[in-house]
Amino acid sequence: MAEISPDELGNRLQNDEDDLLVVDIRHEEEYDGWHIPGSVNVDVYDELTDDPEAAKESLVDLPTEKEIVTVCGAGVAAATAADVLQELDYDAKTLVDGMNGWSRVHRSTPVQADLDGTLIQVARPGKGCLSHVLVSDGEAAIFDPSHYFEEYEIILDDYDADLVGVFDTHAHADHVSGAAELADRHGVPYYLHPKDALAIDATSLEDGQTVTIGQLDIEVIHTPGHSEGSVSFDIDGAALITGDTLFHESVGRVELGVEAGIEDSDVEQNAATLYESLQRLLNRPDDALVLPAHDPGSPEPPVTATLSEVREQNEDLSRNREEFIQELASDIPDHPPNFERVKRTNVGQESVPADELAELELGPNNCAAE
């Protein structure tokens, strides 16, 4: 069976190779909810499962001059699709582990920020996740890491930096955090606000607290609303790591913790709280870079915008308090898949075996109030 690894596919797509076509064979509704950018959907999943010969009629019209990469959820049906296409004389292979494998791809690049050090953004395009590594004077801090530790170990080695702290902006609802285990591996503090560290051992963060990394001061800003323990980090006034509190074109949704059963507040209260938190961020310097923990698409780093640019393009920030609360409390988008279990895992109330993490995270990121 001919295969292509997720990393190789990611690199080739990043290079805009026009001789490559990704064909997603899942049901249309699954494709619409989450897919690889630039891919096309040929909904033949049922045919491939029941009678592969029946899929040929739908697959035979694909362009013959393209190299075809077939994709499904875990790679099984897509492997059958590749076999069928090869019988039709196509140059076809399948993506190893399908969308599950795609969700493991990470890409990183430095962010151009006015800092006495280096800030690296790590994007996970298959999940829409963004994490950050700060390096200054031989020390490093990691913010919102995934549980794929090797991606961050490589950066630490490249910059010859010693990890001194790992931070989560909040207890995430779309992916399992790797922060606690990464901190444990290096014997350094794992920082999380106590309102989100419900049953997990973490070093507390407090509003106004300063943590120093090398030559840089990181100010903790408690910005609840998306979750009770959400915080943002002001790095020397030059960069704002805003988690899921503030995105470039949206803000964090306010009902996930309530519906996961880990918050006693209600949606309207959380929306009002988030509104006040955003006002605190909007008082920061206009040229500070806003660096959220997610991007609604398939992010290619660096994903950055100044605070003044975010003010102009983010419609949520132009609403008055009443409009803001009404909009966020009434317009509830689709939930991230398995968000209840993911949320409980990240606050320490549930333990997920390592071999189940990838499947638990499978699906789109839906943490923004869109």
Buried (B, 14 or more C-beta within 10 A) or exposed (E): EBBBBBBBBBEBBEEEEEEBBBBBBBBEEBBEBBBBEEBEBBBBBEBBEEEBEEBBEBBEEBEEEBBBBBBBBBBBBBBBBBBBBBEEEBBBBBBBBBBBBBBBBBBBEBBEBEBEBBBBBBBBBBBBBBBBBBBBEEBBBBBBBBBBBEBBBEBBEEBEBEBBBBBBBBBBBBBBBBBBBBBEEBEBBBBBBEBBBBEBEBBBBEEEBEBBBBEBEBBBBBBBBBBBBBBBBBBBBBBBBBBBBBBBBBBBBBBBBBBBEBBEBEBBBBBBBBBEBBEBBEEBEEEBBBBBBBBBEBBBBBBBBBBEBBBEEBEBBEBEEEEBBBBBBEEBEEBBBBBBBBBBBBBBBEEBEEEEBBBBBBBBBBBBBB
